[in-house]
Each structure stands twice: as C-alpha cells, then as structure tokens.
C-alpha cells in the first residue's frame, strides 16, 4: 500500500509539483498565524505536515532529476 502511494507521488506532473509548492507556502502562513494566536500545539502539528510535504516535494524532484539523466 505504502509503495503504491510513493510511486504515485513520484509520477507527479509539473502542475501538481507547483501546487504542492503553493500548498507548502500556504501551510507556512497558516502555521505562523496559529503561532501568533498562541495555538502552539496546532502550529507544531502543522509543522509536521509541512515537513512531510517538503519531503514529498524533495523526493519527487530528486526522482525527476534522476530520470532525466
């Protein structure tokens, strides 16, 4: 199951990659707002999600670079 999910992530199109970048940016903004409101636990959880999205983006771009060579 997890392998299938990873394979689907690695086959992302350019628009999906750009959307993921935008989602990361929006999530960072939301995390800062949560922190300002004093909701540190929710901001921490959002940080974990941001880290996961960044890792997916990094894995995808690394895979695309690897495939292009």
N, C-alpha and C positions, 0 to 999 in steps of 0.2 A: 504494500500500500504506500509506504513512505517513498519507495523507489519510484513509483509511478508519479507521485507528486513532484519529486525532484526533477524527473525527466520532463514533465510538463512545464516547470519553471524554466528549465534550460532552453526550451523551444519558444521563448517569448519573442514577439515581433518588436520592431522598433517603437511602435506606438505604445505597446504595453510597457516597455522599458521606460519611456518618457513618462507614462502615467505613474509608474512606481516611484520615479524621482519626485514627481509632484506630490504624491501621497506622503513621501518622507518629509518633504518641506512643510506640508500642512500639519502633519503629526508633530513636528518640532514646534510649530507655532502654538498648537493646542497644548503641548506639554508645558511651554513657557507660561501660558495663561493659567493652567492648573497650578503651577508653582506659585504664581503671583497671588492666586486666590487662597493659598495655604493648603491645597489638597495634595500634599506631598506623596501620599501612598498611590493615588491615581497617576500622578506625574511619573513615579517610579515604574509603574506598570506600563505606562505609555512608552517610557524609555526602553523597556524590554521589547516591546513591539517594534519600535523604531530600529533597534539593533537587529532584529530578525529581518526586517525589510531591507536594511542595508546589506546584510549578509547575502540575502537572495539576489540583490542587485549586483553585488560583487561577484558572486558565483556565476551569474548569468553573463556578465561582461567578460569574465575570465574565460568562460566556455566559448563565447563568440570569438574572442581573440585567438583562442587555441584552434578553433575550427577554420579560421581564415588563413592560417599558416599552412 
